[in-house]
Amino acid sequence: MNCKFPPRPPFALPLPNGGALHLGARCLVMGILNVTPDSFAETGSRLDPDRAIAAAVEMEAQGADLVDVGGESTRPGAEPLSADEELARVLPVLKGLAGRLRVPLSIDTYKADVARAALDAGASFVNDVSGLRHDPALMRVVAERGAALVLMHSRGGSKTMYADAVYGDVVADVVGELKASLARAVAGGVAIERIIVDPGVGFAKRPEHSYGVLARLAELAAALARPVLVGPSRKSFMRSALGDRPSVERDWGTAAAVTAAVLAGAHIVRVHAIAEMVQVVRVADEIRRAATNDC
């Protein structure tokens, strides 16, 4: 039997509450909850905690397997935010969600102080877009709290990332830099079993780089031997294919990128439109299953 799609190896990520997140049987959907006034991908602000809490509850009802809460925009050109400002946005939401969701919560931050407070408020994951480049103390917080950690590939900061988007072989370069992030995390006390990698589609990558990463995702996953999260949702790399349309009108393009990621073996996809992308993921998973159930 010729298997049409690459394998999606199983993993069990230990969580701080003593449980585990099981990955591999199907692709999980992570919902994006931006508690910011300037999200590139949403209309209207979720700065009001009650509104943000209601949105998270709705995401779970629509099929999200995880919810990722972020208080600082990391879009290209965004202004950095202080830890105090970030905490003022996310903590009321995390505390309001404590005991209300059955799915794990993630905190989207690269700051150790924010991660520490968020984990104490009930988050189980830290999603670090800097891959531990920004705040070395973050790995100690993750290790001490027994949290799961997402290490994303990026270069530079929000204002300089495109200037750093110079690659020889984009997949080889991303793999090498993510391996360096993994080594830093493990040296800092984070158990390898708790780590997920994210190739950083749209971060410090021009459109051809993001498409290249998606096209060769299986190669990247095999080289890193860790669960893979992919976050293409509504990102600007799609302009090269879709034209200069607003980010909220890129869900059809997102569906194509999500399908490619699932077929290539992604363990988690991070998206905005939960109800729609849950359908996309479920159908893509059935296609994978039909191709591999006899292998």
N, C-alpha and C positions, 0 to 999 in steps of 0.2 A: 504494500500500500504506500503510495506517494503522498505524504502529508503536505497539504497545501500551505499551511501557515506555521510559523515558528512556535515552539512551546511557550507556555506561560508557567514557569515553575511555581510551585506552592511555597508560601512563606507564612510563618506565624509570628507577628510582631508583638512582643510583650508590651502591655500598657501599664501605666502607674497604678491602676486599681487592682492589679493582679490578674486581670483578664488578658486576652490576646485578640488582635485583629488578624483574621485569616484571609490571606490573599492568594489568588490564583484560580479558584474555581470559577469565578466570573470577574469581570472588570467592575470595580467599584466606582461610584460617582461621588465626587467631592463638590459640595455646593460652596460658592463664593459669596461671603457676606462682608461687603465692604462698608465699614462704619466710617465713611469719609464724605466730605462735601465735594470732592473732585475726582471721583472715579471716572476713568476713561470710558467705561463700558456700560454705564447705567444712567438712566434719567432719574433725577430726583435724589435726595440725600437720605441716608439711613442714620444720620447722626442722632436722631431721637431714639433713645434706647428701646422704648416700647415698640416702635416701628421695626427696629432691627430684630428684636426678639420674636415678633410675630412673623417676620420673614423667615427666620431660622426654623420655626415650628412648621411653617408651610413647606419649606424645603424637605424636611423629613417626611411630611405627609405625601409629597410628590415623588418620593423614592430615593432621596439622597442618603448615601451610606455614611457620609462624614460631612461636617460643616466647618469651613475655614474662615475664621473671623480676623479681619485686618483693619487696623486703624490708621495706617499711613499708605498713601498711594505710592506705588513704585513704578508708575508709568514713566516713559522717557520725558525728562524735563521737570518732573515733580520736585517741589521743595521738600527738603528733609524736615522731619518733625521731631520735637524733643520727646524723650521717654515719658515725661509727665503729661504732655498733651496726648500722646498715644494711649497711655493708661486711662486718662479721663474719658476717652472714647470707648475703649473696649471693655473695661472692667464692669461697668453697669450691665452690659450685654451678657458677658460671661456669667456674672452672678445671677442675672435674671433667668438664664437658661439652665442653671444648676438644678438637676432633678427633673427637668421638663423634657429633655431629649433622651432617647435611647441610644442614639448614634454618637460616636466620639466627636469631640470638639478639637479643632486645631487653632493655634494662634499663629498668624502670619506676621512674623517680626524677625528682625535681625539683631535686636537689642536684648542683652541678658536681663536687665531689670524688668522689661516688659514680659519676657518669657517667664521669669520667676513668679511674678504676680498672677499671670494668666494661668499657669499650671496650678498654683495654689487655689485659684478660683474655679478649677474644674476642667481645664483643657488637658488633653492627653498627648497632643502632638505639638511640636514646634516646626513651623514651615519657614526655613531661612533662605530667602532669595539670594543672599550673599555667599552661600556655601561656606560659612564660617570665616569669611574674609574680613567682615566688618568688626565683629566683637568677639575676640577669643574667649571671653568669660562665658559666652553662651553655652559652649560645650560642657562646662562644669555644671551649669544649671541643669542642663538636660540629663547629665550623668547622675547628679544628686537626686533628682526627682524621678528617675526611671522613666522618662518620657520617650516617646518615639520622635524621630527627627527626620525631616525632609531636607536634603541638601540639594539646592538648585544650582545649576551652572549659570554664572553670569560673569561679566567683567566690568570694572569701573563702577560708577554710580549712576543715578538716574539722569544726570546731566552729561555724562561722558560715555555712556555705553556704546553708542554707535561709532564713536571715534575708535573704540577698541575692537570693533567687529572686523578683524583681519585674521583670516585663517589660512592654513595650508590645506589640510584635509579636515573639514569641520568636525566630522565624527571622531576622528583620531584625537583631535585637539580637545574636544569636549570630554571624551573618555579620560584623557590624561589629566585634565584639570579636576574632574570629579573624583578620580582616584586619589589625587592630592587632598581633596576635601575629606574623603573617607579616611585617609591616613591621619589627618589632623584630628578628626572626631575620635577615632579609636585611641590615639595617643592621649587625648584629653579625658578618657575614661568612659566614652559612650560605647556600649556594646554594639558590635556590628549587626547583631540580630535586630536591633531597634531602628536601623537606618534604611530610608527610602531615597532613591536618587531621582532627580528631575533634570532633563537636559536643557531646560530653560528656553523653550520655544519663544521667540520674540524678544529675548533679553540679550543685548550685545550681539545681535544677529541680524543681518540684512535678510530680506525675504528669501533669497536663494539659500541662505544658511538654514533658516527655519524649515523650509521644504526639504532640504537635504537631510536634516535630523529626522524628520518624520518618515522620509523614504527609507532610511537606514536604521530605524529604531530597534529592530531585532538585533542587528549587529552591535549596537550600543549596549543593549540589555545583556547580551551574552558576554560582552567584555567586562561588564561591571558586576555581574552575578548578584545583583540586589533588585528588590522590587522597583518598578519604574512608575513614576507619576508623570503625566503629560498635561500641560495646561495651555491649549491653543485658543481658548475661548475669546472670540470677538477681537482678536489682536490685529495690529495694523499690518502685519506681514501679508494679510489677505488682500490688501489694496492692489497688489500687483496682479491679482487674478480678478478681483471684484470691482475695481475702480474705487474712487474716493467717496465711499458711502459712509454714513455714521456707524459707529461701532455697534449700536443696538440693532442695526440691520445686517449683521454678519452672522446670524445664527445658522443660515443654510451653509455658509462656508465653514463655520465651526463644526457642523454635522459631518461634513466631508473629512475634516482633519481628525475628529474624534473617531470616525469609522476606521480611518487608516491606522490610528494609534491602537485601537482595540484589536484589529486584525494582526497587527505586528506584535501583540503580546503585552500591551500596557496593563499594569495592575490597577491603576487608578487614573481617571480623567477628572480634571478640575474645571468646572463649567459654571456659567451664569444661569442659563435657561434650563432649570432642572427637569421639569416635566417632559420637555421635548428631547433633551439629551438622554434621559433615562430610556426612552423608546429607542433612540439611535443605538445606545450601548447594548440593550437587550437583543436587538435584531443582529447587530454585528457579532455578538457572542454566539448566537445560534448558528450563524454562518461558520464561525470557527469550529463549533462543536460538530457540525455536519461534516466538515472536512477532516476532522481528527479523531472521531469516535472509534474508528477501526484501526487506528495507528498504534 
